Amino acid sequence: MGNEELLARVYHFVLSGFVRDGRAPHYTALAAELGVTADEALRVQGNLLDELGGPHWAEPGNDLIASFAPFSNVPTHYQITVDGQQKWWGQ
């Protein structure tokens, strides 16, 4: 799998996690999805965040996704409600 294809797969996995669960998946879930070690998944997640830049970042010091446009993994004043269900936060 080429680097571009791998990053696209990770992007889709993270964004789908937000849509499905209302939060970013942990990098250990990414590891299981990709069939790699947690350390490798963390490296790939970091590569994606670096490549995207802008409104995509991890929490300093713990590498958990904090923001992934248009979603925030941290509560904000921007609550997103779909079909009466509020489980998302916007940036």
C-alpha positions as CSV (number, residue, x, y, z in Angstrom):
1,M,0.0,0.0,0.0
2,G,1.4,3.4,-1.0
3,N,1.8,6.2,1.5
4,E,-1.0,8.3,-0.1
5,E,-3.4,5.3,-0.1
6,L,-2.4,4.6,3.6
7,L,-3.1,8.2,4.6
8,A,-6.4,8.2,2.8
9,R,-7.4,5.1,4.6
10,V,-6.4,6.6,8.0
11,Y,-8.3,9.8,7.2
12,H,-11.4,7.8,6.3
13,F,-11.1,5.7,9.5
14,V,-10.8,8.8,11.8
15,L,-13.6,10.7,10.1
16,S,-15.9,7.7,10.1
17,G,-15.2,7.2,13.8
18,F,-16.4,10.7,14.5
19,V,-19.5,10.2,12.5
20,R,-20.3,6.8,14.0
21,D,-19.3,7.3,17.6
22,G,-19.1,11.1,18.1
23,R,-15.4,10.9,19.0
24,A,-12.1,10.2,17.4
25,P,-10.9,6.6,17.5
26,H,-7.9,5.8,19.6
27,Y,-4.7,5.0,17.8
28,T,-4.9,1.4,19.2
29,A,-8.2,1.0,17.2
30,L,-6.3,2.3,14.2
31,A,-3.6,-0.3,14.8
32,A,-6.2,-3.0,14.8
33,E,-7.8,-1.6,11.6
34,L,-4.5,-1.5,9.8
35,G,-3.0,-4.7,11.3
36,V,0.0,-2.9,12.7
37,T,1.5,-2.2,16.1
38,A,0.2,0.6,18.2
39,D,3.5,2.5,17.7
40,E,3.2,2.2,13.9
41,A,-0.4,3.4,14.0
42,L,0.6,6.3,16.2
43,R,3.4,7.2,13.7
44,V,1.0,7.0,10.7
45,Q,-1.6,9.1,12.6
46,G,1.0,11.7,13.3
47,N,2.0,11.7,9.6
48,L,-1.6,12.3,8.6
49,L,-2.0,15.2,11.0
50,D,1.3,16.7,9.8
51,E,0.2,16.3,6.2
52,L,-3.2,17.8,6.7
53,G,-2.1,20.6,9.0
54,G,-4.5,23.4,9.8
55,P,-7.5,22.3,11.9
56,H,-6.2,18.8,12.5
57,W,-4.1,18.1,15.6
58,A,-3.4,15.9,18.5
59,E,-3.3,16.9,22.2
60,P,0.3,17.9,23.1
61,G,1.9,15.2,25.3
62,N,-0.5,12.4,24.8
63,D,-1.0,12.0,21.0
64,L,-4.8,11.7,21.1
65,I,-6.7,13.4,18.3
66,A,-8.1,16.7,19.7
67,S,-9.4,18.2,16.5
68,F,-10.2,16.8,13.1
69,A,-12.1,19.2,10.8
70,P,-14.9,19.8,11.1
71,F,-15.1,17.9,14.4
72,S,-13.6,18.5,17.8
73,N,-12.8,15.7,20.2
74,V,-12.9,18.2,23.0
75,P,-16.2,19.8,24.0
76,T,-16.8,23.3,22.5
77,H,-19.6,25.8,22.3
78,Y,-20.5,24.3,19.0
79,Q,-22.8,21.4,19.6
80,I,-23.8,19.5,16.5
81,T,-27.2,17.8,16.5
82,V,-28.5,15.4,13.8
83,D,-32.0,13.9,14.0
84,G,-32.3,15.1,17.6
85,Q,-29.1,13.4,18.7
86,Q,-26.2,15.5,20.0
87,K,-23.0,13.6,20.1
88,W,-20.7,15.8,18.1
89,W,-18.7,19.0,18.8
90,G,-17.6,21.3,16.1
91,Q,-14.4,23.3,15.8
